[in-house]
Amino acid sequence: MAARHGRHRTTTLGRGPVWRGSSVPIRLRRSAFGVVVDKLLRKEVREVETDEPGKAIWDLCDGVRTIDEIAMVLQAQFYSKGDEIRADVMHTVQLLADAGMVMSSEHSAGIATQTIDLRDIPIFVISGEDRPDRREFMQRQMEALDLPFSFVPGVKHTSRVIGCAQAHLNILNRSDLAAPFVILEDDCEFTDALRYRYVLPREADALYLGASGFGLVPAGAFGDAVWNGVRFTRFGPSYLRVLNMLSSHAKIYLSEEYRRAVKEKASIWRAEHIDVIMASLQLSHFVLTPNEPACRQSEPLGGHYQATRRSLLELAQN
């Protein structure tokens, strides 16, 4: 993509520096979730000439993202208009096809899934000793749902932001723990949409059980929390894929790679909110949320009820 008047636009892969990498041709396939860009491994190494956005398209072809999702990620990264960037993605894919690195497959192909049962995985509830009301609330709620769980003490710090992040990291750093597992904060109030079992793509990195109206802008970077600024795409009939949503309140960690990414970024952004850190990782990781939030932050307990009470689909209509 060549920069023109402050914008990036795909023109040709025949310009710019040579990018050398293992040749992993892309295959387009249709699934229940839309047109998915997939890679087929080959042994030989090839070279193509492209610039940074062109390489970004290649990197985003992970066998899970649809073309529309790739376009949304690039729009957030390079600030192009949505209709223009989608055309650019399609143009780049076509150029790769002309170079013999892309194959089009029209047959239907499903996405491998995994089933997560909340009754069978570790659940940790972060709760400080200074809020016994929250602790009692979570105790009653979890027992009523018959969900096994463990309390994890909150971390006292002069900065609540740092204390909250450290409490999450104390769980993520446990050597005796492996994904999948759940981390809840102690003002998490479950809704009637909560399910015990979730059928998810095997490639998913995390499932955030609730929703937040705040999105990180610009996405993937150190930015601002903007109301009604969440970027997302539909993923099948039951989920949304989020790209910049603030989300630490009630999360199922599904992959060890995502767990490591959260730990590494939190060690760099030490004074930042943990939900901002998690939002910044959504461009590079596969994070889902249910269409209907399974939880919200409790208003009586001082949670951000107004920001978490509505679904992203409802917010998008306003």
ABEGO torsion letter per residue (X at the ends): XBBBGGBBBBABAABEBBBBBBBBBBBBBBBAAEBBBBBBBBABBBBBBBBAAAAAAAAABAGABBAAAAAAAAAAAAGBBAAAAAAAAAAAAAAAAAAGABBBBABBBBBBBBBBBAAABBBBBBBBAABAAAAAAAAAAAAAAGBBBBBBBBBBBABAAAAAAAAAAAAAABAABBOBBBBBBAABBBBAABBABBBBBAABABBBABBBABBBOBBGBBBBBBBGABBBBBBEAABBBBAABBBAABBBBABAAAAAAAAAAAAABAABBAAAAAAAAAAABBBBBBABBABBBBAAAGBBAAAAABBAAAAAAX
